[in-house]
Amino acid sequence: WAGSLPVIMNPANSIAIGYTDYFNANLYFSSWFAFFAAIWIVGELAKELYGMDFIGVASPHVKSRRGKWYALIATSLIVMSSSVRVFRAFPCSADVMAKSPTCRQTKFAISAGVIGTIFSMVATLYMAKGNLSHRTDWCSSAVMVIIWSFGLGFITFGSGPGQNIGNLYFATWGSFILSVLLAGESIREYLGVQEQANSGYDGEVESPESPQNLTAGRQPVQV
């Protein structure tokens, strides 16, 4: 299925989907389902035969913030590659088609895919090194939400290249949802850090050698 899926999902082959429409919805969804089912079966066999729990090991990483950034890399790459295919299918490079709504929205989709991929890769790189601050994480997530909010409207509505059900349609929605989840987690964590910083001690902490503590700890002398 890893080798069959690119052939089935290639719009140039006109098997499951085309550039502007899908030909066989059952083949489209069943192919993706079979691909994920094959991954699950391989994971279960590895766990049963060799004791390697790939799914259990990968599950915490997928649910983590880094896993969402990795998923955003994947969806952004799908948006970019699918949009490039649409751009090549239509003569958008010609002067006559350059100003058409479809070509302009396709160019925006390519730009959104490139920006989303770069931002996500930089974020995962800084997270791996432990240098991603809360403010930087929040700003990056906010930029992604803004880009994919516009992308959702330009790509999947009107005469956009992802108006019909296909890889570009689902990848655009996936990028938008992941951006919202990342922004929500970043804002919640950023506000938690600010609240923790503001809820510190208002007064100064008394030293153990202060006169008050020495007086309180002095025992009466027995005569």
N, C-alpha and C positions, 0 to 999 in steps of 0.2 A: 504493500500500500504506500510505502514511502516513495517508490518509483512510479506507481500508477497515478497517485494524486496529482502531481504536476501535469501529467498528460491530460487527465480528465478535466482539470480546472483551467487549462489553457484556452482562452477564448478563441485563439486562432484555429483550434481543432474543432470547435463547434460541437463538442460532445455533451457537456452538461450546461455550460453557460456560453454566452457570446459577449461581445463588447458592450452591448446596450440592453441585452435581455438574456434570460436563462431559458434553455431548451428543455431541460428535464429536471424538474424540482426534486423528484424522488431520487434520481441518480446523484444530484448535488448533495443532498443531506445524508443519504445513505453512505456515500463515499467518505465524507468527513466522520460519520459515526463509525464506520468500519476502521478507519485510521486510528481513532482514539481507542476503539475496542482492542485493536491489535497491540497498541502500547500497553494497555491494561493487562492483557493476557501475558505478554512478555514479562511484565513486572511481577505478576503472580507466579509464573513459572520460575523465574529467578529466585523468588522468595522461597518457593517450595523445594526446589532442587539444590540450591546453593546457599540458602539462608540470607540472601541479599535483598533487603527490603527497600527497593528503589523508591517505591511509591511512598512508604512511610518516611523515608529520609527527605524526599522532595516536598512532601506536603507542608511542613513548617516554612520552608523557603518560599513556596508558592504563595502562602498566605501572608508572608511578611511584606514589608514595604519594598525591599529589594526585589522580591519576586514580582511585584506589580510593575516596577520599573523595567524589569526584563520583559514582562508581557507587553508593556508599552513599546519597547523596541521592536518586538515581533509585529504588533499591529501597525506600527508606523511604517515598517518595511513593506508590509503587505499593501498598505495604501499607496506608497510610493511606486512599487513595482506594477501594481494594477493600473495606476494612473498613467504610467509611462506606456503601458500597452494600449490604453485607450488613446493616448496622444499620438502614438504611431499609427493606430488604425485609422483615425481621422487625419486628413491633411492639414493639421493645425499649424504646421510650419509655413503653409502657403499664405499669401497676403489676403486672399479671399476669406479663408476660414479663421484667420488669426483673431478677428474681432467677434467671432461668434460666441454666444453664451457658453456653449459646451466646451469650447477650447479654452476660454478664460477660466472657467471653473475647474477644468482639468489641470491647468497650470497651477492654480491655487492648491489643488489636491497634491500635486507633486511637491510643491513648496512646503506644505504642511507635513507631508511624510518625511521630508529631509530634515526639517527643523525638529520634529518630534523624535526622530532617530538620534540626532546629535545631542539634544538635551538629555534624553534618556541614557545614552551611553556615558555622557559626562557625569550624570548623577550617580549611576552605578559605579563608575570608577572612583569617585570621591567617597562613596559609601564604603567601598571595599578598603580604601585607605583610612577610613575613619575621619576624614577631613570635611565632611558635609555638615555645616552648621544648621541650626534650626531655621534661621532666617533665610539662608540660601535654599534650603529644601522647600520652604514655604513659597519663596519667590518663583522657583522653578515650577512647582506644581501650579501656581496661579497662572503662569505664562502658558502652560499646557492646557489649562481649562479654557483660557481665552482663545487660543488657536483652534482647539477642537470644537469649541462652541460655534465659531464661525465656520469651521470645516464641516460640521454636521449640517449646517444650513446650505452651504455652497455645494457640497458633494452629493448629499442624499435627497435634496429637494429640487423642484423645478426641472431644469434641463441638465442637472449635474451628472457627472459620469457614474455616480453610484446610486442613482435613483431607483434602479431595479435590484432585486435580490441577487446577491453575488458576494464574492470575496471582498470587493471594495466597500460594499454596503455594510457588511458585518464588521469589517476591520475599522471602519470609521466610527461606528457606534461603540465598538470595543475600546477604541482610543479615548473617546469622550467619557465613557463610564470609568475607565481606569484613571483618567485625569481627575475626575471628580472625587474618586476614592482617595487618591494620593493627596489632593488638596485638603480634603476633610481630615485625614489623619495628621497632616502637617500642621494645620490650624489648631487642631485639638491638642497636639503635643506642644506647640509653641505657646498657646494660652496657658497650658499647665505649667510650663517652665516659668512664664512670667508671674503666674499666681504664686508659685512656690518661692520665687525671689522676693515678691512683695509681702509674703506672709512670714518673713523672718522676725527675729527678735527686735522689738522697737528700742529697748534699752540696751545698755552695755552689759555684757556678762561680767559678773563680779569675779575677781581673782580669788583663788583660795587663800592668798596671803593678805587679803584686804583687812582693814581694822575691824570691820563688822564680823567677818568670819572668824578672826582670831579671838574676838571677845566672846562670840557665841560658843566657840569650842573650848574656852578656858574653864577648867574645873575648879570649884572652890577649894581653898587650902584648909585642911583640917588642922586645928591647933591642938 
